[in-house]
Amino acid sequence: MHIEMMPVERLVPYARNARTHSDQQVAQIAASIVRFGFTNPILISDDDVIIAGHGRLMAAKQLALAEVPTIRLAHLNEAERRALVVAAIRPAARLRRSEGEGQRLGQADARRIFCCHRDRGCAAAGEA
């Protein structure tokens, strides 16, 4: 994997991202970046859409960072990308869900939704 520094303004939030972050959560992420550095790169697709790391991007903007570390997951097809976005939502995390998105995913739901294997293809929710 290669870490690529990307301008903040070039990154595109995933349109169907179900996770939201409170101002307090963004402030905590920003404080962590200040204290420890940007230790967890933002995962992006080949077209610069964020797969995981929306809160980190919000914190970077709050800190007025010009660029952030990213890892480009160009090998993912669209179904795999959607599955990874869903899998990145940790049910145990104390995060608010976007309006209309329903309740947090349970572990069984997450297992059903995300079952990706490069050599066998990808089966995401509602896909065979």
C-alpha positions in Angstrom: 0.0 0.0 0.0 1.2 3.5 -0.8 0.3 6.6 1.2 -0.4 9.5 -1.0 -0.7 13.1 0.2 -3.8 14.7 -1.3 -5.1 18.3 -1.2 -8.1 18.5 1.2 -10.3 20.3 -1.4 -9.8 17.4 -3.9 -11.4 14.8 -1.7 -15.1 14.0 -2.3 -17.3 12.8 0.5 -19.2 9.6 -0.3 -22.8 10.8 -1.1 -24.5 7.9 0.7 -22.3 8.0 3.8 -24.5 7.0 6.8 -22.2 8.1 9.5 -22.3 11.6 11.0 -19.9 13.2 13.4 -20.8 15.6 16.2 -18.8 18.8 16.7 -17.4 17.1 19.8 -16.3 14.0 17.9 -14.6 16.2 15.2 -12.8 18.2 17.9 -11.6 14.9 19.5 -10.3 13.7 16.1 -8.6 17.0 15.6 -7.0 16.9 19.0 -5.7 13.4 18.3 -4.2 14.6 15.0 -2.5 17.5 16.8 -1.2 15.2 19.6 -0.2 12.1 17.6 -0.1 13.2 14.0 -2.3 11.9 11.2 -1.8 8.2 12.0 -4.8 6.8 10.1 -4.9 7.8 6.4 -8.2 8.4 4.7 -9.3 5.6 2.3 -10.3 6.8 -1.1 -11.5 5.3 -4.4 -9.9 5.8 -7.7 -12.0 8.9 -8.3 -11.1 10.5 -5.0 -14.3 9.6 -3.2 -13.9 8.9 0.5 -14.5 5.3 1.5 -13.5 5.8 5.1 -12.3 8.9 6.9 -15.0 11.5 6.7 -14.5 12.6 10.3 -10.7 12.8 9.7 -11.3 15.0 6.7 -13.6 17.3 8.8 -10.9 17.5 11.5 -8.3 18.3 8.9 -10.4 21.1 7.6 -10.9 22.4 11.2 -7.1 22.4 11.6 -6.8 24.2 8.2 -4.5 21.4 6.9 -3.8 21.8 3.2 -3.4 18.1 2.5 -3.9 14.8 4.2 -2.5 11.3 3.9 -4.7 8.9 1.8 -4.6 5.3 0.6 -6.1 4.8 -2.8 -8.0 1.5 -3.1 -8.1 1.5 -6.9 -8.5 -2.3 -7.0 -12.1 -2.2 -5.6 -15.1 -2.5 -7.9 -18.3 -0.5 -7.1 -19.9 -3.4 -5.1 -16.7 -3.9 -3.1 -16.4 -0.1 -2.5 -20.0 0.0 -1.1 -19.4 -3.0 1.0 -16.2 -1.5 2.5 -18.1 1.8 3.2 -20.7 -0.2 5.2 -18.1 -2.4 6.9 -16.3 0.8 8.1 -19.3 1.7 10.2 -18.4 0.2 13.6 -21.7 -0.7 15.4 -20.2 -0.2 18.8 -19.0 3.3 18.1 -21.1 6.1 19.6 -21.9 7.8 16.3 -25.1 9.3 15.2 -26.7 7.9 12.0 -27.8 10.2 9.2 -31.5 11.1 9.2 -33.6 8.3 7.6 -30.8 5.7 7.7 -32.3 3.6 10.5 -30.6 2.1 13.5 -27.0 1.0 13.9 -26.0 -2.2 12.2 -25.7 -5.2 14.4 -22.8 -7.7 14.1 -24.9 -10.2 12.2 -26.0 -7.5 9.8 -22.4 -6.4 9.2 -21.4 -10.0 8.5 -24.3 -10.4 6.0 -23.5 -7.1 4.3 -19.8 -7.4 4.0 -18.4 -10.6 2.6 -15.7 -9.7 0.1 -13.0 -11.9 -1.2 -10.9 -10.7 -4.1 -10.5 -14.2 -5.6 -14.3 -15.0 -5.3 -15.9 -11.6 -6.0 -18.0 -9.6 -3.7 -21.4 -10.2 -2.2 -22.9 -7.1 -0.6 -26.4 -6.5 0.7 -28.9 -7.5 -1.9 -26.3 -8.7 -4.4 -25.3 -12.2 -5.5 
